[in-house]
Amino acid sequence: MQEKKQTVFKTPDITRMQEVVINPRTKIYIAIGADPEEARSRYWARQDAKGKVLLSPKKPVLS
Protein backbone atom coordinates (compact mmCIF):
# COMPACT_ATOMS: atom_id res chain seq x y z
CA MET A 1 0.00 0.00 0.00
CA GLN A 2 1.07 3.53 -0.62
CA GLU A 3 1.28 5.91 2.25
CA LYS A 4 -0.57 9.16 1.80
CA LYS A 5 1.71 12.20 1.99
CA GLN A 6 0.53 14.91 4.29
CA THR A 7 0.14 18.29 2.66
CA VAL A 8 1.99 20.96 4.58
CA PHE A 9 0.68 24.43 3.87
CA LYS A 10 2.63 27.27 5.39
CA THR A 11 0.63 30.48 5.77
CA PRO A 12 2.49 33.60 4.65
CA ASP A 13 3.55 35.98 7.41
CA ILE A 14 1.58 39.15 6.63
CA THR A 15 3.66 41.18 9.08
CA ARG A 16 6.46 40.95 6.50
CA MET A 17 4.20 42.03 3.63
CA GLN A 18 2.77 45.35 2.52
CA GLU A 19 -0.97 45.92 2.50
CA VAL A 20 -2.63 47.27 -0.66
CA VAL A 21 -6.17 48.60 -0.33
CA ILE A 22 -8.23 47.77 -3.41
CA ASN A 23 -11.52 49.16 -2.11
CA PRO A 24 -12.88 49.69 1.41
CA ARG A 25 -13.77 45.99 1.74
CA THR A 26 -10.81 44.43 -0.10
CA LYS A 27 -7.17 44.38 0.95
CA ILE A 28 -4.39 42.29 -0.56
CA TYR A 29 -0.87 41.71 0.70
CA ILE A 30 2.20 41.88 -1.54
CA ALA A 31 5.94 41.68 -1.01
CA ILE A 32 7.58 44.74 0.48
CA GLY A 33 9.03 46.86 -2.28
CA ALA A 34 6.63 45.56 -4.95
CA ASP A 35 4.56 48.07 -6.95
CA PRO A 36 1.10 48.59 -5.39
CA GLU A 37 -0.36 49.99 -8.64
CA GLU A 38 0.78 46.88 -10.53
CA ALA A 39 -0.87 44.70 -7.85
CA ARG A 40 -4.13 46.64 -8.13
CA SER A 41 -4.20 46.37 -11.93
CA ARG A 42 -3.46 42.62 -11.80
CA TYR A 43 -6.20 42.15 -9.20
CA TRP A 44 -8.79 43.96 -11.36
CA ALA A 45 -7.65 42.09 -14.48
CA ARG A 46 -8.29 38.76 -12.72
CA GLN A 47 -11.67 39.94 -11.42
CA ASP A 48 -12.71 41.12 -14.90
CA ALA A 49 -11.65 37.80 -16.42
CA LYS A 50 -13.84 35.89 -13.94
CA GLY A 51 -17.01 37.53 -15.24
CA LYS A 52 -16.35 37.01 -18.95
CA VAL A 53 -17.70 34.04 -20.84
CA LEU A 54 -15.00 32.46 -22.98
CA LEU A 55 -17.39 30.72 -25.36
CA SER A 56 -20.59 32.32 -26.55
CA PRO A 57 -23.71 30.36 -25.67
CA LYS A 58 -25.57 28.63 -28.46
CA LYS A 59 -28.54 30.52 -29.81
CA PRO A 60 -31.81 28.61 -29.81
CA VAL A 61 -33.02 27.43 -33.21
CA LEU A 62 -36.29 29.07 -34.17
CA SER A 63 -38.59 26.98 -36.30
N, C-alpha and C positions, 0 to 999 in steps of 0.2 A: 504494500500500500504506500501511496505517496503521502508525505506529511504536508499539511497545508501551511504555507508560509504566512506569518502574521504581517499585516500591513502596518507599518509604522509611519504615522503622519505627524510631522513636526509643525506646529503652528508657528507662523512667523511672529517675531517679537516686534509689535507695533511701536514700542518705545524707541526703536532704532530706525523708524520710518517717518516720512513726512506726510502729513495729512493734506489732502486736496479736497476742497469743498466743491462738489458738482452743483448741487442745489441745496436748499435748507434741510432736506431729508436724506441726502445722499453724500457720503464721504468715502473716499478711497484712500488707500495708503500706498505710497510709492517710495522707492529708494531715495535716501537723502542725496541731494545734488541733481536728481533727475528733473526734467522740465515739466512743471505742473500744467502748462498749456497743452503740451503734447499728450499728457495723460488724459486731460479733459477731452481733447479731440478724439483720441482713440476710444474712450468710454462712449462718447456719443455715436461714433461710427459703428461700434458693436451693437448699441441699442437700436440704431436705425436699421441695421441688417436683420435684427430679430423680427421686425414687423413686416418685412418685405416677403412676398411670395416669390420663390425662385421659378416656379413653373406656373403658367397661367391655367386657371381651371377650364375644363372643357365646357363649351357652350352647349346647352340643350338643343337637340334637333327638333325643329318645329315641323310638324307634318300637316 
